[in-house]
């Protein structure tokens, strides 16, 4: 399903990154970054909740608004029961909707908020996500202290918090349209190959978006996926060609952009709900402000992985959502 918007804008954003991201090629596009993965807290989970809340506070300062000025706060993360988001929401005191689509959560939040603003149910919203490398490793694989080896196809969960302020107030970046994806399960069971798990879901929503908007790939300056990594990034164009007959060239993956994959020990690149917005809210939006990019399609991808189901030898389903952003000329 595709939605079209006439009066929805991303007015401002805020990003906070961890030490690995700080050493990456996009470090100077973050509003704040930390050298310590615990960020002054006692646990990884407390650190993640802190940077999520901090990203909201930085955003509020940028837009010169107080917490009570915000109609709704949408947020999600990877922790069980949305731990980071719920604790941050309890301190923020803004009406809250917790959302989960794994690493596709950022675009899911933007779609929900855009629909509510377009329908005039709310005037504004803050959409946030967070992820933390160590909290995610502890929950989904093994604690980092375990020191177990990983396959080269493994992605490295991004540490960061990202927030965006949306409203009907006109600004440079307009939300043009968005397409909700469907869950795709290709029968893959390997938790260390998320690129292969998610690429078909990414291809599906991309094709659906083009079909339902009546657009071709060259309508966009660039298409950016989130979290496919270097291997999923290779799979996606091949899948698009074989399955849909489309030649995807104007394309990149944010998981391969946030780190220096060749020189940092991050395996196949980044992942996590914060990966795509850390790249897009800073680096890509700066290029839009300079008119170097005028139309982009962001596709956030998520592996809907449950540790329980994986241990029971089930396959891993995936989801992807797409949102079209344009420079408001």
Number of C-alpha atoms within 10 A of each C-alpha: 11 17 17 17 17 12 17 26 26 24 18 20 27 28 31 26 29 26 17 23 25 21 16 16 13 17 22 13 21 21 17 19 22 18 13 12 19 18 18 12 14 9 13 20 19 19 22 32 26 21 29 31 24 20 26 27 17 18 22 22 12 14 12 9 12 10 15 11 13 20 15 20 25 26 29 31 33 26 21 10 13 17 18 28 28 18 16 21 21 11 9 16 12 19 15 18 16 17 20 21 23 26 31 32 31 34 29 28 26 25 22 16 26 30 19 18 21 18 12 13 11 17 19 24 27 26 27 33 38 37 33 31 22 23 23 24 14 15 14 17 14 14 15 13 8 8 8 9 6 11 11 14 20 22 27 25 24 31 32 32 32 35 32 25 24 27 25 19 13 14 16 17 22 25 23 22 22 29 25 20 26 16 17 20 18 15 11 15 19 16 21 16 20 27 29 23 29 31 33 25 27 30 24 21 26 25 18 19 26 15 12 12 15 9 12 12 18 12 13 18 15 19 22 21 30 36 37 32 31 24 20 25 23 16 18 24 19 18 19 20 13 11 13 12 11 15 13 17 11 13 17 19 26 28 29 25 22 26 25 18 19 11 9 13 12 20 18 28 31 31 32 31 34 34 34 31 29 32 24 23 20 20 18 19 24 14 13 20 14 11 13 13 18 19 22 24 24 24 30 34 36 31 27 21 19 17 14 10 12 15 9 9 11 16 19 22 20 28 28 33 28 29 24 20 23 20 21 16 9
